[in-house]
Amino acid sequence: MKTEYVNPFISAATSVIEMVISEPPQRGSMTARPQVFTSQQINVVYGVTGPVQGQVIFGMSVQTATNIASRMVGNPIFSFDALAASAIAELGNMISGNAMTSLSNAGFDSDITPPTIIRGSNVKISTMDIPALVIGFTLGSLGEFELTVSVRERPARAA
């Protein structure tokens, strides 16, 4: 996987999360996986289409999701309800939108699909055989956040 496809997501996640939670996230480990898989409880999934294609997942525990949502709306949220889901989807929209702008500026005019929120642990998403890069972040007292990027250049069509 090319770094010019992954770095926009890492940069966007770092800057957007810092803006939203008012403290810089600490980047953790980076792991390669042969396919898209997440062990997180709350996952916001985006498809990437265009010259660069694949999937991006923002994953976290229920507790981290409610902590982030509470910070975003300015009031405590105690369960992962519709308001929390909306806030977490919006966080994903902001990160993905910034990453898409960076990809476009680099000459890869791609788009994202609307978000899909998937609840549950050990979710395997296998629509394409694209390896995934998983980057962990610590968000201070709010918890852990996992960014999974599984994108590649679209294969050329056979003539």
C-alpha positions in Angstrom: 0.0 0.0 0.0 1.4 3.4 -1.0 2.1 5.9 1.7 0.6 8.7 -0.4 -2.8 6.9 0.0 -2.5 6.3 3.7 -0.8 9.5 5.0 -3.8 11.8 4.2 -6.0 9.6 6.5 -3.4 9.7 9.3 -2.9 13.4 9.0 -6.6 14.1 8.8 -7.4 11.9 11.8 -4.7 13.6 13.9 -5.8 17.1 13.1 -9.6 16.6 13.2 -9.4 14.6 16.5 -7.2 17.3 18.1 -9.7 19.9 17.0 -12.7 17.9 18.3 -11.3 16.8 21.7 -9.1 19.8 22.3 -6.0 17.7 22.9 -3.6 16.0 20.4 -4.1 12.3 20.0 -1.0 10.1 20.6 -0.2 7.9 17.7 0.4 4.3 18.6 1.4 1.2 16.8 0.9 0.5 13.1 0.1 -3.0 12.0 -0.4 -4.6 8.6 -3.2 -7.1 8.0 -3.8 -9.2 4.9 -7.5 -8.1 4.8 -9.9 -5.7 6.5 -10.7 -6.8 10.0 -11.6 -5.0 13.1 -12.0 -6.1 16.7 -13.6 -2.8 17.8 -17.1 -2.5 19.1 -18.2 0.6 17.1 -17.0 1.0 13.5 -17.7 3.7 11.1 -17.0 2.3 7.6 -16.5 4.3 4.4 -16.0 3.1 0.9 -13.4 5.0 -1.2 -14.1 5.2 -5.0 -12.3 6.6 -7.9 -8.6 6.4 -8.9 -8.0 5.2 -5.3 -10.4 2.6 -4.1 -11.0 0.5 -1.0 -12.3 1.0 2.6 -11.5 3.0 5.6 -12.7 2.1 9.1 -12.7 4.3 12.2 -13.1 1.8 15.1 -13.4 2.2 18.9 -15.0 0.8 22.0 -18.5 1.8 23.0 -17.0 3.7 25.9 -14.6 5.7 23.7 -17.4 6.4 21.2 -19.7 7.8 24.0 -16.7 9.8 25.4 -16.0 11.4 22.0 -19.7 12.0 21.3 -20.0 13.7 24.7 -17.1 16.0 24.0 -18.6 16.8 20.5 -22.1 17.7 21.7 -20.9 19.4 24.9 -23.1 17.2 27.2 -22.6 13.8 28.8 -23.8 10.8 26.8 -24.2 7.6 28.8 -25.1 5.1 26.1 -24.3 4.7 22.4 -27.7 6.0 21.2 -28.7 7.8 18.0 -27.1 11.1 19.1 -23.8 9.4 19.8 -24.0 7.5 16.5 -24.6 10.7 14.7 -21.7 12.5 16.4 -19.3 9.6 15.6 -20.5 9.4 12.0 -19.8 13.2 11.7 -16.3 12.7 13.2 -15.7 10.1 10.4 -17.1 12.5 7.8 -14.8 15.3 8.9 -11.7 13.0 8.8 -12.7 11.4 5.5 -13.5 14.7 3.9 -10.1 16.2 4.9 -8.3 13.1 3.6 -10.2 13.2 0.3 -9.2 16.8 -0.1 -5.5 15.9 0.4 -5.8 12.9 -2.0 -7.4 15.2 -4.6 -4.7 17.8 -4.2 -2.2 15.0 -4.8 -3.9 14.1 -8.1 -6.2 11.3 -6.9 -9.7 12.7 -7.3 -11.6 10.1 -5.3 -14.9 10.1 -3.4 -16.2 8.5 -0.2 -19.5 6.7 0.3 -21.9 7.7 3.1 -20.9 6.2 6.4 -22.1 2.9 7.7 -22.0 2.3 11.5 -21.4 -1.3 12.4 -21.7 -2.4 16.1 -20.2 -5.6 17.3 -16.8 -7.2 17.9 -14.6 -9.1 15.5 -16.2 -7.8 12.3 -14.7 -9.0 9.1 -15.4 -7.0 6.0 -14.2 -8.6 2.8 -15.4 -7.0 -0.3 -12.0 -6.7 -1.9 -8.6 -8.4 -1.4 -6.7 -5.3 -0.4 -4.3 -5.4 2.5 -5.1 -3.1 5.5 -2.9 -0.8 7.5 -4.1 -0.3 11.1 -3.0 2.7 13.0 -3.8 3.1 16.7 -4.3 6.4 18.6 -4.7 7.1 22.3 -7.1 10.0 22.9 -6.1 10.9 26.5 -8.7 9.9 29.0 -11.3 9.4 26.3 -9.9 6.0 25.2 -8.4 4.3 22.1 -9.2 4.9 18.5 -8.2 2.7 15.5 -7.9 3.8 11.9 -7.9 1.0 9.4 -7.0 2.0 5.8 -7.4 -0.5 3.0 -7.0 1.4 -0.2 -5.1 0.9 -3.5 -5.0 2.4 -7.0 -7.9 1.2 -9.1 -6.7 -1.5 -11.5 -6.7 -0.5 -15.1 -9.5 -2.0 -17.2 -8.7 -4.6 -19.8 -9.1 -3.3 -23.3 
